[in-house]
Amino acid sequence: MIDLHCHMLPGIDDGPKTMEQSLEMARFAVEQGTSRCVLTPHIQPGCYDNDIDNIRGTFEAFQEQLATENIPLQVGMAAEVRVCAELPNMINQGKIPFLGRWQGMRLILLEFPHDQIPIGADKLIDWLIGRDILPVIAHPERNQSVMRQPEKIAPFVNKGCLLQITADSVTGLFGEIPQKVAHFFIRNDMATLIATDAHNMHRRRPTLKAAYGMLLPIIGADKVHALFSGNAEAMLS
C-alpha cells in the first residue's frame, strides 16, 4: 500500500518530535503493509512556517536514518498546505513541494480549516487549476461544514479536485459522522485516495490495514486497490 498523506518528519510540525519517534512510525508503517509513503508536513504561515527548503533538509536527514536502520520504507516529500492568502506567492516563488502529477497536472495536498470551507476557496482553486495545479483536498470528511452538509464538497469535485479520505475515518476512529461521510464519498466514487494522515504512535498511527480490510467486502478488490495503491502509484510515476 502507498500512503500519500503522513506526518512522519521529526520536529517540523505537530507530528513526531524526535527522530526515534519518526523511525518508530516508519517501522510500524512497514509492519502494517505500507511500502511507500509521501511525507507531508504542514505548511500554514503563522503556525507552521515550513517551505520546500527546510522540509527538504529534514526529509534528507530522515531518509538517511531509514537507510542506516535498514527500514524498507520508500519515502517521498511533499506538504499539506493550508488554504491561505500567502499561497499564490509561495507557489510563484517555488516554495511549495508538490505531491505528484495527475493527468498532466501537478498535485497539491490542500487543507481547508477544520470548521469551514473559507470564503474565496473556490477562487483560489480556480487560480490553481488555471496554472495546471490540481488540488487534492485533504480529509474533507473531517471538515465540520462538510460533515453537516456533505454536498458542500461537490462544487470542488466538479471543478476537478480530488478527495483524500483518512483511513481512521473509514474505520470510525474519528467518530460516527466522519465515518458516515467518508463511506458516502467512497460509495459514490468521489474519493481518489485513502491515506493515514498519521501524526504519532498513540491515536493517529500510520496504518492503512484496517480501513483496507473494512472496505474490501463493501466496494470490491479493484476499487480498494485503486484507493490504497493504484491511484497513488499513478501520481508518483
C-alpha positions, -999 to +999 in steps of 0.1 A: +000+000+000+010+036-006+004+064+019+003+099+003-005+119+035+016+113+066+033+135+092+064+115+099+092+140+098+106+149+132+103+183+149+088+201+120+050+203+128+026+186+152+039+151+142+067+133+160+091+154+180+123+132+177+140+112+150+135+080+171+097+086+172+098+091+134+117+058+129+092+040+152+064+053+129+082+041+098+088+006+113+051+003+122+040+015+087+061-012+071+047-038+095+012-027+085+018-033+049+028+002+036+057+001+012+058+037+001+050+069+020+050+106+010+058+128+040+036+158+041+043+183+070+020+212+074+026+245+056+005+271+074+020+306+076+020+319+111+016+285+126+039+261+107+062+283+088+076+255+066+086+256+029+103+234+004+138+243+017+135+234+054+113+204+046+139+191+023+167+193+049+146+174+075+135+149+048+170+141+037+181+135+073+152+112+079+158+093+046+194+088+057+183+074+090+159+050+073+188+036+053+211+034+084+184+015+103+175-007+073+139+002+074+124-007+039+101+022+035+104+042+003+097+078+011+089+110-009+085+146+001+055+170-002+034+191+022-001+195+035-008+232+026-035+252+044-057+275+023-042+309+029-037+343+013+001+336+011-003+305-011-002+321-046+030+340-037+046+309-022+038+289-054+052+317-076+084+317-055+088+279-058+083+274-020+057+246-022+066+209-027+040+191-049+025+157-042+029+143-077+011+145-111-023+135-123-033+137-159-005+161-167-012+185-138+009+190-107-008+180-074-010+200-042-023+185-010-047+213+001-063+216+036-093+236+045-097+249+081-113+222+102-145+242+109-154+256+075-148+260+038-134+295+037-150+322+015-129+325-016-117+289-016-134+284-050-115+313-065-082+300-051-089+266-066-097+282-100-064+301-098-045+269-091-062+249-118-056+277-142-019+271-136-022+234-141-021+227-104-048+203-092-058+203-055-061+170-036-084+181-008-072+165+025-097+147+047-129+166+037-150+141+057-135+157+089-144+193+080-172+204+102-191+222+074-188+192+052-199+169+080-231+189+083-237+191+046-216+167+025-229+182-007-208+213+000-178+194-014-195+187-047-186+221-064-149+214-058-152+178-072-170+192-102-140+216-108-118+185-109-104+184-074-095+150-059-105+139-025-082+122+000-101+103+028-084+094+061-081+057+069-092+062+105-123+080+094-132+049+074-129+027+105-147+051+128-118+062+150-127+099+143-163+093+152-196+083+137-203+113+115-168+114+097-172+077+092-206+081+075-194+109+053-162+090+044-182+060+033-206+082+014-178+097-006-162+063-013-195+046-022-203+074-046-169+072-063-159+107-052-127+096-033-094+091-051-071+082-022-071+067+013-042+079+034-033+078+071-027+115+080-007+098+108+010+120+134+022+097+161+020+062+176-008+070+200-041+078+185-030+087+149-009+058+138+004+052+102-018+022+093-040+016+063-046-020+071-079-019+090-095+005+065-084-017+036-100-048+053-132-029+061-137-016+025-128-048+007-162-065+011-180-033+005-166-019-027-145-049-040-109-056-047-105-033-078-118-002-062-099-009-030-067-014-049-072+020-067-078+039-034-049+023-015-022+020-041-032+022-078-041+059-079-012+068-057+013+049-079+000+067-110+005+100-092+041+092-083+052+076-116 
